[in-house]
Amino acid sequence: MYQKLNLLESDKSVKRNIKLRTGNKEEYREKALKFEKDYFDGDRNTGYGGYYYDGRWVKIAKKLIDLFDLKRGSKFLDVGCAKGFLLYDLHKENKEIELYGIDISKYARENAPEEIRNRIKISNCKKLDFQDNCFDAVVSINTIHNLDLDDCKVALKEIQRVSAGKSFIQVDAYRDDEELEIFKDWMLTAKTYLKPNEWLELFDEIGYTGYYYWTILTKDGTVI
């Protein structure tokens, strides 16, 4: 059975300027959906506003090592790994973990840390080119919701297939109509966003049994 886990929990609250992207939203989305420089290292209107290594994933890497008992010979996959910063911090924590990452962005891979760049494959999460149950842990953080609903289900089934439930996903959600409208104003790439109970129904439908958590943008711009 799936379990809720706030893997990215932080002592610092995060707030978004929810009015930032309302002016030219479709133009911003068009640029963001290319997942190139504009998205990762361009203006905040079109994505991260600069996605640089700052050590934020060190704590997450340590949590994952403990949660999934990752050690020498363990195989780990990051689905939608972007520039591979989580892979890099796992590498620093234990160089004997077999690391794999996939992402659709060539720009992200080209700008990944050199130590793990060759561990990243340009691929789509709708089809994971790995054998059943071959990973000791699989994570996908704020990625599969970038697919439409049918493809999102396919990707979730693929994660379940290669991980046998030893996984963690984080996806966009909202709890009421006001949060939905705020989310639509802010989000750039998500195509599937559901209420928490609807995500749980989807997990039941496809047989997902790993860990999960939401990204929810509240009415004052706080991310929870």
Secondary structure by P-SEA (a helix, b strand, c coil): cbbbbccccccbbbbccccccccaaaaaaaaaaaccccccccccccccccccccccaaaaaaaaaaaacccccbbbbbcccccaaaaaaaaaaccccbbbbbbccaaaaaacccccccccccccccccccccccccbbbbccccccccaaaaaaaaaaaaaaccccbbbbbbbbccaaaaaaaaaccccccccccaaaaaaaaaaacccccccccccccccccc
